[in-house]
Amino acid sequence: VLHDCVKARREVELHWRASYCKHIVQVKDVYENTYSGNKCLLVVME
């Protein structure tokens, strides 16, 4: 779970792009959610 901010979104985007390489853990999906009143990103990985 990452706090939703520009830096976190960029990190997720870069990992998503790189995850098609066989040497990098694959990102399966990304969800937006609210946790304790804070916007968060939930990254589902292989």
Order of alpha helices (4+ residues) and beta strands (2+ residues): beta-alpha-beta-beta
